[in-house]
Amino acid sequence: MPNYRPPEALTGTPGKVTLARGTLLYRVHGSHRAAADFNTKAAHCLYGGGRFDATDHECYGYLYTGLSAAAAVCETLLRSLPFDPLGGPRLLQRAAVRGRRLSTLRLTADVCVLPLMSARDLAAVHQDTWLVHTEAQDYPFTRHWAHWIRRHTQPWAQGLVWSSKREPADRTLLLFGDRCPAGTLRPEDEGVVDFDTTDGQDWLNSVLLPYHVQLAP
């Protein structure tokens, strides 16, 4: 629970994970944004926003991706989507995917990130699974913790990686724009799925099916 503030100093030794050049990353994003563009919009310190977004108190470009297409889809589209008590498929409203697409990005250089996957990883930054599993009502607190971790791991931590809450077998990644040199992410032209097209919606339904989810009629 967010019942305490981060300590003054980082007394643990955070882990380091290197994502090798050539690694593919998958991003679900608005089609108005280029695939490799970092989000520079600061979240409100108290309302809305994502788990580890920048705010006016800690400014940086940020970009969320998954290490698989399924992780990117689940993390972006399946938040708080309840199961049908009668056993029917969970319905994803079409408004949730309108104007969105999946893009594939390739790392052009090695990237060093801080892992938040094991209990040991989390303890090294004075945290537990709350940091990566809590829901949106606690995001103001998780953002505060992310800013503290970021400040105490400069300049080497180029991002954070953790087990996806909605697909625990996969990994979710946040990259810091000011610590990733220009050109670190290269869009793959063949790896784009536009959710506003029939083919894109068919692809999305095929990914959603194992999660007992389908696009609403």
Secondary structure, DSSP 8 states (H G I E B T S, - for coil): ---S---SS--S----EEE-TT-EEEEEEETTS-TT--B---B-SSSS--TT--BTTB---EEEEESSHHHHHHHHH-TT----TTS--EEE-GGGTTTEEEEEEEESS-EEEEE--SHHHHHTTT--THHHH--GGGHHHHHHHHHHHHHHTTTT--EEEEE-SSSTTSEEEEEEGGGS-TTSEEE-GGG-EETTSHHHHHHHHHHHGGGTEEE--
